[in-house]
Amino acid sequence: PYFAMNDMEPVEIRKDFVEIRKKVNPQDINSNGFWHGATIYGVIDHAFAILVNIEGHAVGQSTNINYYRPRRGETIPAKARFINVSRSLYYVNVEAYDGDKMVASATCTAFRLAEVHK
């Protein structure tokens, strides 16, 4: 429901890569007229969640996000790739863009739930 209610859509989904994008709405803008940091984070977090749940269930443990520049584009694409996969953890890099400019990036960690190991 979060995905659809927040105007997100899939661009590409593979076992090792996910790209989604979000249409920017008036409620996604901060008081300075730029994308709100929480909006950017929401897209990043959802790309991460899709990637780590493709082969089974996982739950997010931590995210370290860096914001690089304010933007005002109409859509926010986010691209998620695995950094490392261990028996119990996923490490993922996610980048959000406006055109060819990286707006933010995050390193995310998820715990792989037991049924993944069966």
N, C-alpha and C positions, 0 to 999 in steps of 0.2 A: 504493500500500500504506500509506503514512504516514497518509493521510486516513482510511481505513477502520480501521486498527489503533488509531487514537487517537480513535475514536468521534466523528468529524466527519461532518456531513451538509450537503448543499446546502439553502439556503432559497430563493435566487433567483440565477440566473445569466443575465446579459445581456452584450452586447458592451461596455457602458460601466459596468457595476455588478455586483458579486458580493457576496452575503451567504451566509455559512456559519455553522454553530454547532457547538460541541463539548460533549458531555456531560462533566461534571466527575466524575472518578473519584478514589478515594483517593490514587493516586500523583500526582495533579495538585495536591495540597495541600502548602503549605510547613509548616515546624515551628510556625508561629503559627496554623495552621488556615485560612489564606487561600489563594486561588489562587496557585500558584507563578508567578513572573514568566516563567519559561521556557514554561510552559503557555500563558499569555496571548500571548507572542511567537509560539509555534507556530501558534496560530489566526490571528493577524494575518499571519504570513508565508505561510500557505497560501491565505488569501483573496487576497493580493497575487499569488501565483504563478498561481492560476487566472485572474485577470483579465488578466495580461500574456501569457498563453499561449493565449488564445481564438483570435486570428487568426494565430498562428504561434508560433515558438519565441523565448523570451527567457530571459535568465539574470539573477538578482538581482545588483546591484552593492553596494548599501548600504541600510541602514535606520537611521533615527533614531527611537527610540521614547521616549515619555514615559508614565510610570505616574502616575495621579492619585489613586487610592484603593484600599485593599484590599477584596476582596469574597469572599463565600462562597456565591454562587448555584449553582444546579444545572447551568446551561448558560452557555457563553460565546459570544455571537454576535459576529461581526466583519463589518464592511461596508467594501468597497473601492471607490474611485472614482478615475478619472483626474484628475490635476491638470493635466498637460500631456503631449502626445504629440509627439515630434519624429521626425525621420528615423531616428535611431539609439537614442533613449532614451524610456523610459516613466517618468513621475513619478506616483506613486500615493499617495493618502491612505487610510489604513485606521484604523477606529475599532472598539474592542472595548467592549462594554456589559455591564452587569448590570441588567436592567430598563431604566429610562430614564436610568440613571447611566452616563456614560462612564467607563470604568475605565482605558483607555490609548488613545493614538493614535500613529500612526507615519507618517512620510514615507519612502517606499521608492522606489528607483531601479532600473530594470532595463535591460539592454542588449538591443536588438532584434537578433536574429541575421539573417544575410544573406537567408535565404529569405523573410523577411517583405517585403522590398523588391521581389521579383520580380513 
